[in-house]
Amino acid sequence: MAPATTGTTAGEEVARAARSANGAEPAPETISGGHLVAKALKAEGVDTIFTLCGGHIIDIYDGCVDEGIEVIDVRHEQVAAHAADGYARITGRPGCAVVTAGPGTTDAVTGVANALRAESPMLLIGGQGALTQHKMGSLQDLPHVDMMTPITKFAATVPHTARAADLVSMAFRECFHGAPGPSFLEIPRDVLDASVPLEQARIPSAGRYRASTRNAGDPADVEKLADLLVNAKKPAILLGSQVWTTRATDQATELVRTLNIPAYMNGAGRGTLPPGDPHHFQLSRRYAFTNADVIVIVGTPFDFRMGYGKRLSPDATVVQIDLDYRTVGKNRDIDLGIVGDAGQVLAAVAEAASRRDNGAVSRKAWLEELRAVEDKAYQKRLPLQHSDANPIHPYRLVHEINEFLTEDSIYIGDGGDIVTFSGQVVQPKSPGHWMDPGPLGTLGVGIPFVLAAKHARPDKEVVALFGDGAFSLTGWDFETLVRFDLPFVGIVGNNSSMNQIRYGQAAKYGLPRERVGNTLGDVRYDEFARMLGGYGEEVRDPQDIAPALRRARESGKPSLINVWVDPDVYAPGTMNQTMYK
């Protein structure tokens, strides 16, 4: 007697299909892997993916069309990954880039690495050869997960079609574990293209697969910080990128104004307080950190930008607030560490301080002391900002850009020496209106960030300053901006050099070797913009900068103003080589 079987023969399948066609037995509803991915993206609030097409991933596109998710296709996968990073920063929702296997995924590595150091939540989905061809040498087969694991918070392969949505939601959950960051999923082609009965697939419901990460910190430590601040005579606070990541602008503003504390801002924290606010300080930071008795560092690590913590007075009481336990006290001892959401912690500290005499009036003299230092530094630099020199002084260029910005202008900096100049002068006028690569120092983020910012916030003006070297890395996606009708005002500070490196070479090896490997051609980026359907102007006279910027704004097109700046002038940060110390 033959053993019983649980499977069905081909003949039985044909008979079942015939019965279904005759209405006797309804066929089960099925769904493909790509459509499951799209449903999971929709549940997370993702309304756009950034991508460069490939045969391994096209079923995701089909799913996105059905779910109403926009597909923005770019010319290089690095651009897609950077745009997903930028989208997360602008919207507060995780970004998503979808790229094909092999070189498609490796091209996106830089964007993922940048998001890791910048603490930006994004998901990169990469294609992969079919599971049935595993280790056979299929087209574009590489060990993607092994490569991505060190630079992501989560990296995995989707092993079965029914798990596609489940793993997408799992990856997003990991993006928000501690400080935010990127995740990676690879999906083999046969897994993505296959269909399974809908009832077999796990599709997590929106808002029901991850918990809130808004932790207010240890209440006892919050009380300690409140005591420190109300008793401080010369406090200072640094508001870092996590202030914007956690959307803590209101709480930070309330704290510094109520307790009368001078505030400094870096990274995406710039713009937390508007220019002109009595608690907004910038140029006196070194003086403040040398003379303060209490220093509070919010949402920024003691990395090279902070001199690894060595730029803070050894006599000050130092407090660090961060989303990531591993960051608190790293590179420098602290007196108090609080792990938590910046907004929740700052609000709790303000509430605790309200139950005490907060000493705000007694700190008036400290703020006046800092303002005098601030004004002196500003007046010293002002002649350079108004310089009529030709070639154009970089300080004059960034001064004109700062004057050009409105409250609705999102400013993006992409470059080395020229963006170092802008960091001293350009002041965003609203929270979340400053974008730079972050601590990885990645050149080439400018065009992708413009793409993300203008697409996500079409109501905002986007203004981007590029070094000519930085623009060259991803500049071809200027055409993507033209194709999707995303106007912005772009400025290339053109000195035909990688000047930040050139200065270091000259200082280390002498002038005869200053131009080894760092000199570029005299490229007319304004003509490049016009060639691709945008607006372009060349500027050689400083008096022409402001009118050119206004014409670019009025053009309603993606634009590039090619400004020839003095190649023999360097930013103070470049001359001090602070990034290497």
N, C-alpha and C positions, 0 to 999 in steps of 0.2 A: 504494500500500500504506500502510495507516495505521501511524503510529509506535507502537512498543511502549510500554506504560505499566506503571508499578510499583504503581499504586494499585489499589483494588478498587471495583467498582460496588456500588450499593445491592443489586442482585439477588444479587451474589456474597456480600455480607454476610449476607443473609437465608439463603442456602444454607448458609453456614458455621455460622450459628446453629442451623440445623436439624440439621446433622451433629453439632454439639456436644450438642444435646438428645438425639440418638439414641445418644450415647456414642461416635461414630466419631472425634471430635476434641475433646479437653477444652478448654474455654474458659480463656484465661489468667486467672490470679488478678489482680485489680485492687485498687487502694487509692486513697482520696481524699486531697486535700490536707490536710484537717482531721485525718484519721487519721495522716498522716505527721507533722504537727506534734506530735500527742499522743505518738507513738512517740519522737520526739526529746526531748520534755520528760521522758518516763520514763527515757530513757537518761542524762539529766543528773541524775537523782535528784529531780526535781520531783514532789511528790505532791499539790500543791494549786495551782490557779490562782484568782486574784481577778479578778472580772469584773463588768461590767454589760452585759446582753444587747443584741444588735443583729443585724439580719438578715445583715450581712456576715460574721459570725464563728461562726454556730451549728454549722457542721460541726466546728469544734474541740471544742465540747462533746460532740458525738457520739463523737469520737475519745477524749476524756478518759474518758468512761463505759466504753468498751471497755478502756482501759489502766489503769483503777482510779485515775485521778487525780480528786481531789475538786474540785468546782466550787463556789466560794463567791461568791455574787452579792450585790453591794452596791448602794447607792442613788446613788452618785456616782463617776465614774471617778477623781477625785482620790484617793478612799479606796482604790480598787483598786491604784493605783500606789504609794501610801504603804504599803499592806499588803504588797505585794511587796518593797519596800525593808525593811520590818520583818522579814519572813520570812527574808530573807537574813541579817540581823544575828543573829537568834536561832538559826538552824539551821546557818549556815556554808555552806549551799547557795544557789545563785542563786534569787531569787524570780521569779515570772512573773505579769504582769497581761495580760488580754486585753480589748480594748475595740473598739467599733465605729468606723467611719470618721468623718471630719469632727469634729463637736463631741465625739464620744466620745474621740477621740485628743487634741484640744486640751484637754479637761478634765483629761487625765492629765499634761499637760506639767509642772505644778508638782511632781508626785510624782517624775517623771524627773529634773528639775533638782535636787531635794533629794538624790536618790540620787547624782547626779554629785558634788556638793560633799561628801557624806558618805562617798564611796568605797564605795558599796554595790552589789554585783553583782546586777542584775535585768534581765529582758527584758520590754519592753513590745511586745505584738503588737497592731497596729492593722488594722482592716479597710480596704478600699479598693474603689471602684467597679470594675466589670469592665474588663479590658484592652480588650475589644471596644468599650467606651464611653469610651476614653481621650480626654480633652480635649473631650468632648461635653457636659459639664455634668451628669454622673450624680449621683444622690442622695448628698450628704455628701462629694463629691469635694473634696479639698484637697491641696496639695503637702506631705504629711506628712514625707517624707524630708528635704526642704529645711528644714523647721521643726525637725526633731529633730537634725539633724547637729551643730549647735553645742553641744548639751547631752548628747550621748551619745559613747561610744567607738566606736560602729559603728551605721550606719543604712542600710538597704537595702530594696529591693522584691524580693519573690519573683517571678521572671519566668515560672516554669513549675512545674506541679504536681510534676513529678519532682524538683525542687530544694528542695521545702519543708523536708524534714527536714535536708538538707545545710546550708541557710542558717540554720536554727535552731541547729544545732551550731556553725556559724561565728560566729554572734552571741554564743553563750555563751563561745566561746574568746576573743573580743575583750573580754568582760567582765573577764577576768583578766589582760589585758595590762598590766604595770606595776601601779600601784595599781588596785584593782577599781573598777567603775563600771557604768552602765547601757548597754544596747543597745536598738535599736528595729528591728522588722521590720514592713513593711506587706505585706498579702497581698490582692491583688485577688480579688473574689468569685468570678469564674469560675475562677481558678487554685485557690482553696481548695476549691470544690465539685466540681471535675472529678476524674475518676479516671484513673489510668494503670496499665499493667501493672506489677505489683510488681517485676519484674525490671529495669524501667527506672529505678526510683527509687533514689537513693543514700540509704541509712539508716545513718549512722555508728554503730558499735558503742559501747556504754557503756565509758568508760575508755580509748578508743583514738583519740580525735580531738584531744586537747590534752595538752601536757606539764606536768610539775610546775613550779610557779613558785617553789619554795622555794630561793632563792639565798642562800648564806651570806656573800656579799660578798667583796671582795678579801682574801685571807689576810694580805697584808702590812699592810693597814689594820686588820684585826682585831688583829694583834700590836701595832700602834701604840696602839690604844684600850686594850688590856690594860695596856700600859706606863703610859699616862696615868692610868688608874684606880688602879693599885696604888701609884703615886707621889703621888696627890692627897691633900692634907690635908683639903680641904673640898669633896668632890664632891657633886653632886646630879643626879638623873635624873628626867625627865618621861616617863611612860608614857602615850602617846596611843592613839587609837582603833585603830591598826594592831596594837597588842599583842593586842587581842581579835580583830580581823579574822584574824590569822594564828594565833590560838589559842596565843599565846606566854606564857600565864600562868605556867606552871611554870618556864620558862626565865628570865623576868623576876624571879620570886620568888627563884629560886636565886641569881641574880647579886647582887641587892641584899642578900640575907642573908649570902652568903659574903664579900662585900667590905665589908659594913657601910656601905651607901650609903643616904641618905635618899631616899625615892621620893615623887613627886607624880604625880597621875593626872588626866587630863581626858578628856572625851568617853566613848566606850565603854571606855576604859582604866580607868575608875572600877571599883573592886571587885577589881582585880588583887591587891591586898593587902587583907585584911579590916580593919575598924576595930579599933583596939587593937593591931595589929601594931606592934612597936617601930620598924619602918622605914616605916610609913604616916604621911605628913604631908599637911596640907591648908592650914591657915591661915597657915603661915609661908613660903609660896612666894615672895612678893616679897622677903622678907628673905634667903632662901636664894639666889635668883638674883642678888641684889645683892652677896652676900659669898662665893659659891662660887668655887673656883679652877678646877674642871672641871665643865662642865654638859653632860649628854648628853640630847638631845631625840630621843625614839623615836616615830616614826609619827605626828607631828602637824606641820603646816606653820607657818611663821612668818606667820600671818595675823592678823586683828584680835584674836583671842583671846590672841595672844602679843605684842600691841603691835608686830607686824611685826618681832619680834626685838629691839626697842629696850629691852625690859624685862630683858634679860640684861646682866650686868656687862660693860663693855667690856674689863675686865682678865682675864676668865675665858677659859679654853680651851674653845671650844664645838665639840661633836661632834653631827652630825645623822645619824640612821639612818632611811631611808625606802624604801618599795617603788618609788617613782617618782623617777627621775633628775632630772626637771624640778623637783621640789620641793626638792631638796637645795641649800642655799645661796641660795634665792630670798628676796629682801628683806633678807638680812643675810649678811655674810661669815662663813665658818666656818673652823675650823682643821683639821677632818677630816670628810669626808663618806663614808658607806658606803651603797651601794644594795643592798638585800636584804631578805629576810624577817626580821621582828623576832625571831622565835623562833630561827631558825638563827643569826643574827648574835650574839644575846645568849648563846646556848649556846657558840658558838665563843669569844667573849670570856672567858666564865667558865672554859672549859677552858684557854685560853692563860694566864689569870691564875693558875690553880692551879699552874703551873710556877714561880711566883715567890713571894716573901714578899709577901702581898697587903696588908699594912698595916692590916688590919681593926681591930686593937686601938687603933691610934693615932687612929682616927676616932671613938672613943667620945665625946671631949669635944665634937666638932662636932655629933653627934647630940643631946647633952645641951643644947647651946646652942640648937639649933633647937626642941627640945621645950619649953624655957622660953618661947620666943617663941610657940609654938603654944598653950601653956597660958594665957599672958597674954591672947591674943586670944579664946580660948574663954571665959575667966572674964569678960571685958569684955562679951561678948554674952549670957551666960547669963541675966541678969535679964530680957532681952527674950524669950528662949525660954520663960521661965516666967511671962510677963506675964499678969495677970488682966484686962487692959484690955478695955473693951467700947466700940466695936467691937473685934473680935479683932485682935490684932497679928499680921501675917503670920509673924513669927518663931515665935510660939507654934504656929501651925498647922503649919508645916513641922517643928518640933520634935516635935509629937505624931505626925506621919507617920513620922518617923525612928524614934521609939520603937516604932511599930506594926510596922515591917518585920521579917521573919524572914529566915533564910538562904535561904529558898525564894521570897522576894518579888522579882519583877521590877518595878523602879520606872520609870515613864514620866513625863516632864515635858513638858507642852505649854502654853506660854504665854510671856509676856514678863516683867513685873515679879515675879509670884508665883513663877515658875520660877527667876528670878535669886536670890530668897531661898532657894529649896530647894537650889540648887547649893552654897550655903555650909554647909548643915546636913545634908541628907540624904546618907547614906553607904550605898551598897549593900553587902551583907555577903558577896557572892559574885561571881566574875567573870561578865561578860556579863549582869549584872542591872541595868544602867542604860541607858536609852534616851532620847535627846533628838533633836531634828531634825538637829543638826549645824550646820556653819558657815553654811548658807543661812538659818538662823533661821526656818524655815517654821512658821507657826502652823497648827494643824489636823491635826497628825500623830498626836495622842493616840488617838483612837478607832481609826484604822487600825492603829496599832502594837499596841493592845490586842487587836484582832482577830487579827493575825498571831501575837502572842506566846502568847495563850491557846490558839489552835488548834494551833500547833506544839508547845507545851509544856503540855498540860493538867494535868500534875503540878505545875506551878508556880502560885503565887499571883501575880496581876497587880494592881499598885496604881498608879493614874494620878492625877496632879495636873494640873488644867486651870485656866488663866485663863478667866474667863467669856467674854472675847472669842474666845479660841482655840477653846473648845468649840463656839461658835456656827458655826464654819466647816464642820465635818464631823459635828456632833453627831447628825444624823438617823440616822446608821448605828449609833447605840445600839440601834435596832430590829433591826439585823442581828445584833448580839450576843445579843439576846433570842431571835431566830429560830433561831440556831444553838446556843443554850444554852451561852454562853461567859461564865460569871460572872467578875466582877472588882470590885475596890473602887475607885470613882472619887470624887474630891473636886474640887469647883469652888471655888476661892478667888475669891469673888464681891465685887467692889468696883464693879460697874456702870460700869467704865471701862477704856479702853486706857491703863493708868497709865504704862507706860514712855514712851509718846509724850506723854501729858498733862504729865509732869514737864518734858520738854524744851521743850514749848510755853510752859509757865509761866516757865521760866528765860529763854527767848529773847524772848518777846513780852509778858510780864507777866501777872498774875492775871486781868485782864479778858478775856484771850483764851486762857486755859488750857484751856477746854472746847470749843474749836471742833473738831468732827469726831472726838471721841474718847470721847464719853459714851454709855453704853448704858442700856437700861431695866433696872429691877429685876426680873430674871427668876427665877422659882422653878424651878430646875433639878431639884429633888427631885420636884416635881409632874410635870415633863416625864418623868422616869424612870418614875414610877408609871404615867403615861398609856400608856407604851409596853410595860408589862409587867415592868418592873424594880423595884428597891428604891430608895426615896428617903427622905431625912431632911433637915430644915433645922436648922442650928446657929447660934445667936447668942451663946451663952455658952461661953467657952473650956473650962470644966469638962466640957462635953458632947461635945467632939471625940472623945476616946478611946472613950467608950461607943458613940458613933454608928459609929465605924470598926469596932468589934467586932461590932455588930449587922449591919453591911453584909457583913462576912466570913461571919457565920453564916447570912445569908439564902440563900446559894447562888445568887444572881441577879446579873446586871449591876446595878450600883448607882451612885447619885450622892448624895453628901453635900454639900449646898449650904451652904457656910460663908461667912457675911458677914464680910469682913475690912475693916479700916480703910482707906478710900480715900485718906486723907491721909498715909499712911506709904509710903515708897519704899525699895527696896533700895539698898544702897551703890553697886552697879554701875550702877543707873539714875541715881542722883544724879551719879555721875562721868561718865555718858554714855560709858563706855569703849568701847562697841560702835561709836562713830562716830569714835574718835580713832585 
